[in-house]
């Protein structure tokens, strides 16, 4: 099936099988900041923002993401002087998990 996805403010028209997860599709498209982990939603290594809310991409089918804005860890470094590395380095340098950092960014919208 053909789906249109808004990933990091870029529209992607892709072909996906009905059972393909968002995690597998993102990695197929080259978004390697989204990590494989447990693939059961327990570890959070695959966390992305869907409409600014953290979700486990291993539990979301790619087709379910159509019509939603998806942001991966790669998108957080695309803004000059606002990248996740610069912004978070001062506060949580020991934390190196991209999924944790993207979850923090999603939570900051609600603070």
C-alpha positions, 0 to 999 in steps of 0.5 A: 500500500502507498502511504504519505508520511510527514517525517521531520517536516519532509513528506515521504511517499512510500510503499509499505506492507500492511504489517510493517511497523513504523520502526522498520519503515523509518530505518528503511528510510535511513532514520537510524537514530530510531533504534531496535530494542525489545520490539514489545514497547518495554524498552523505549529505544524506538521512541519517536514523537507523533504529533509531539507525543512520545510513542514507541514506533515498534508498536505503531503500524506504518499505515497508522502514522499517515496523517500525523507528524513524526519527529525522530531524534535527527530532527532535533538537531536541524535547527541552528542553535537549538539542536538537541546536542547543544540544548541537552548537553548542559543538563543531561550529558551522561544520558546518551540514549536518543529515545530518552532525549526525544522523550524529554523534548516531547515532555518540554512542550507540556511544561 
